[in-house]
Amino acid sequence: MVSLFRYRNIEPFLLSKYTPAGYRLYRYFGRRHIAPFLEAFAEGLDAPARIIAVDEQPVGGYSHTALLARYGAVPGLRPLHGVLRAQNRVRYAGRSLRFRLENPRDFRYSGPSGIDAVLLDDIVTTGATLAEAHRLLRDNGVNVLFALTLADAR
C-alpha cells in the first residue's frame, strides 16, 4: 500500500469531501498527485490495467473516490467505475478497529475478472476496508497490483 500524504498534513482538505469545495479539492488531488504517481507506475506495466476505487457511492452530490479515479487516470491505467460497492453503509469515522472488523463493508464486485488493477481510496485508517476489498477482488479474479490512498491516518 502506498499513501501520498500523512492525514494530519492535509486533514482540513479531507474533511471537506462532502462539500462543494471538497469536489474541487478532490479533483485537484486527483490531477496533481494521484495522476503523476500513477503515470510513473504505468510506464513499467506490460499491459493496461484498471483503477478500482473503493465504494463510489455518491454522497453530497458526488463520489470523492470516483473523482480521484477519474482525474488520476493516465494512459495504460484507466478507471473502472462503480464496480466495487459497499452494501453496509455504516460510518467508520472515529470508530475502533474492532468496530470496523465487526461491521465489514460487505462489498460487492460487478466488474470483469482476469484484470490487473490498482485499488484506490482516499484515507487508510486501520487498513480493514482495503483488506476486505482486496480479498473480494482477489476472489473475483482481479490481480490487485497495490492499494493507493491519498492519506494515511495510522
MOMO-V992309 format. One record per residue. N is the residue number from 1. RES is the residue in one small letter. PSI is psi in radians with two decimals (NA if undefined). OMEGA is omega in whole degrees, 0 to 359 (NA if undefined). Layout:
n res psi omega
N RES PSI OMEGA
N RES PSI OMEGA
This chain:
n res psi omega
1 m 2.45 178
2 v 2.30 173
3 s 2.38 185
4 l -0.44 181
5 f 2.79 166
6 r 2.43 183
7 y -0.83 185
8 r -0.41 181
9 n -0.37 180
10 i 0.34 184
11 e -0.83 181
12 p -0.60 179
13 f -0.74 181
14 l -0.61 181
15 l -0.20 179
16 s 0.11 191
17 k -0.42 181
18 y 0.45 180
19 t 2.88 175
20 p -0.66 177
21 a -0.62 179
22 g -0.64 177
23 y -0.84 181
24 r -0.68 180
25 l -0.75 180
26 y -0.61 175
27 r -0.76 178
28 y -0.84 180
29 f -0.66 176
30 g -0.84 182
31 r -0.79 190
32 r -0.28 183
33 h -0.86 180
34 i -0.88 184
35 a -0.84 179
36 p -0.67 178
37 f -0.84 181
38 l -0.53 177
39 e -0.77 178
40 a -0.70 179
41 f -0.75 185
42 a -0.44 179
43 e -0.49 182
44 g 0.02 181
45 l 2.45 176
46 d -0.50 182
47 a 2.76 178
48 p 2.60 178
49 a 3.07 182
50 r 2.77 172
51 i 2.18 176
52 i 1.94 180
53 a 2.51 179
54 v 2.12 171
55 d 1.36 179
56 e 0.79 179
57 q 2.10 179
58 p 2.33 174
59 v 2.26 181
60 g 0.43 175
61 g -0.17 179
62 y 2.93 175
63 s 2.09 181
64 h -0.62 179
65 t -0.58 176
66 a -0.65 177
67 l -0.78 179
68 l -0.73 180
69 a -0.79 182
70 r -0.86 184
71 y -0.11 174
72 g -0.09 182
73 a 2.50 179
74 v 2.86 176
75 p 2.31 180
76 g -0.09 181
77 l 1.57 186
78 r 2.62 180
79 p 2.61 173
80 l 1.63 191
81 h 2.50 169
82 g 0.36 185
83 v -0.20 181
84 l 1.71 186
85 r 2.36 176
86 a 2.40 175
87 q -0.46 180
88 n 2.03 184
89 r 0.29 181
90 v 2.52 177
91 r 2.30 180
92 y -0.22 185
93 a 2.18 178
94 g 0.09 182
95 r 2.73 182
96 s 2.89 175
97 l -0.72 180
98 r -0.81 179
99 f -0.76 182
100 r -0.70 180
101 l -0.58 179
102 e -0.28 182
103 n 1.20 184
104 p 2.80 180
105 r -0.42 182
106 d 1.03 182
107 f 2.65 170
108 r 2.42 179
109 y 2.27 182
110 s 0.29 182
111 g -3.07 181
112 p 2.75 173
113 s 3.01 177
114 g 0.46 180
115 i 2.78 170
116 d 2.51 182
117 a 2.71 169
118 v 2.24 178
119 l 2.22 187
120 l 2.32 174
121 d 2.90 181
122 d -0.77 185
123 i 2.39 168
124 v 2.20 180
125 t -0.99 178
126 t -0.37 184
127 g -0.08 183
128 a -0.74 180
129 t -0.82 181
130 l -0.67 179
131 a -0.75 179
132 e -0.78 179
133 a -0.73 180
134 h -0.80 179
135 r -0.80 181
136 l -0.78 179
137 l -0.79 178
138 r -0.78 180
139 d -0.33 178
140 n 0.31 174
141 g 0.36 177
142 v 2.23 176
143 n 1.79 179
144 v 2.01 182
145 l -0.75 174
146 f 2.95 175
147 a 2.44 179
148 l 2.26 175
149 t 2.68 176
150 l -0.76 185
151 a 2.61 178
152 d 2.04 181
153 a 0.04 182
154 r NA NA
